[in-house]
Amino acid sequence: MAMTMGANDGPMMEINTTPLIDVLLVLLIMLIITLPVMTHAIKVDTPRAGEGEPTPTIEVMVDFDNTLLWNGEVVTSYGELEARMQEALRARAQPQLHVRADRRSQYDSVAHVLAIAQRSGMQRIAIQGTE
């Protein structure tokens, strides 16, 4: 739109900055509203160092030929593994179960060990890598 002001009869060649300012204000308000949502933290209760008894650790290794090792001892069957896990759970402190699998072991046998651990009631299960 052309406007005339005073003695100058030509069209005015300036940009209308009102819509630009309106858009910037809307973006600023949106930024102010969404920033507090992004800064919310999730509170997680982590154990403190030196609290309570040290938790016992059990290491189950699945070898390349699907041989099961319980803290270095050979376990002959999945039934024996489940019996050992249930016996370990009868202890006062919940043990940590570390499952290590050889790179060449079958996925099915590792999944079976994890299913036995879950069925036995193990709550602290860690899967260790073989880097």
Phi, psi and omega in degrees: 000140180259141178234150176245137179228124174061229187278341182279118183265000181277165179291150180277130186250045178247151180280144178275111185269356182299313178295327179295317179294321178299316180295318179296322178294320177297316178296321178296317179295319178296320178295318180295323181287319186276341181298314179297331179294323183284342184264005178292140180248151176261126181275124178237125177277112179255149180291147179270150180293135177086001179275132172068194181274152174292140182279137178291148180243132177244130179247122176249123181249132173254112185280174184297332178261023178064027172282134180263133178239127178253104184051040177093349179264140181287132175254129188278332183213167177291330177296319177294323178298316180295321178296320178294322179295317180294324177294321179292330179286342179286348179293167182295314183261141177293120182283157173267132179254119177254118180256121176246136179234136175294150182299330183265000180287158182281144180298323184300319181289324177292318178296325179293320177297317179294323178293320177297319179297318179292316180295327180286339179105014177294134180249339181248094183240129177236139176254115183267142178277166179239060183292000000 
